[in-house]
Amino acid sequence: MIQDSIAMTESKVVIYDLDSTREVTQLDTETIKQYKENPDFNYIESVETENWWTRFKKWIGQVFSRFFKWLFNVNEFTGFWKVFFTILPYIIVLAVLVLLVWLFMRVNPKELLLEKQTPPQVQLTEDEDIIQNQDIQLLIDKALQHKNYRLAIRYYYLSVLKNLSDTEYIIWESQKTNTDYIKELTDDAVKKQFRNITRLYDFIWYGSFEINEKSYHTAAQKFESLTNSLHR
């Protein structure tokens, strides 16, 4: 065995090729500089500085990784699925951002950022509009021209309410009832007259009782009598 090993060692002969020549490539300074500036030859690995965004991405990746490992009942993804599930969280986050931008563009940003100021709308009742804004005597005259004596009585009653308010016997408010005004009056004579014409007004207006010209003048005298007593 020892002789065989010696024989094998002696049979290995190294032959050198002394006739061939090798050309050594010489790189000048400018060529070396070009290689250094070429990013394809930059093999230095840059380490991303850890901040809240990198920690967030790492946390998202870990959450999705644990979820999909549990969903597919595997311990580790390899190959295509490893790459896919690595970038999937970022695809989902990007899709959510795109959806939010799309929803924001669907509405008018000015309406979201600037609250539209609308002036308060005050809806006047018919009686309130007549007492505050209308010429009641003119309304009475027009009703009489059309021989609408029942409507003329209504205007006459509103005229009495306006006079009571102007002379500060009552405080007129649209939500008050005629009974409220009777209770509000402190002058007994005025209260008695007002109670009588209120009863007459309710009978004619709310009772839909049609009156003729003679009945109207009889009722109008009672309204005029109360109005005249307020200005004495």
Salt bridges, closest charged atoms under 4 A:
GLU48 OE2 - LYS57 NZ 3.86
GLU76 OE1 - LYS69 NZ 3.63
GLU126 OE2 - ARG154 NH1 3.82
ASP127 OD1 - ARG154 NH2 2.34
ASP166 OD2 - LYS162 NZ 3.69
GLU184 OE1 - LYS176 NZ 2.89
GLU213 OE2 - HIS217 NE2 3.58
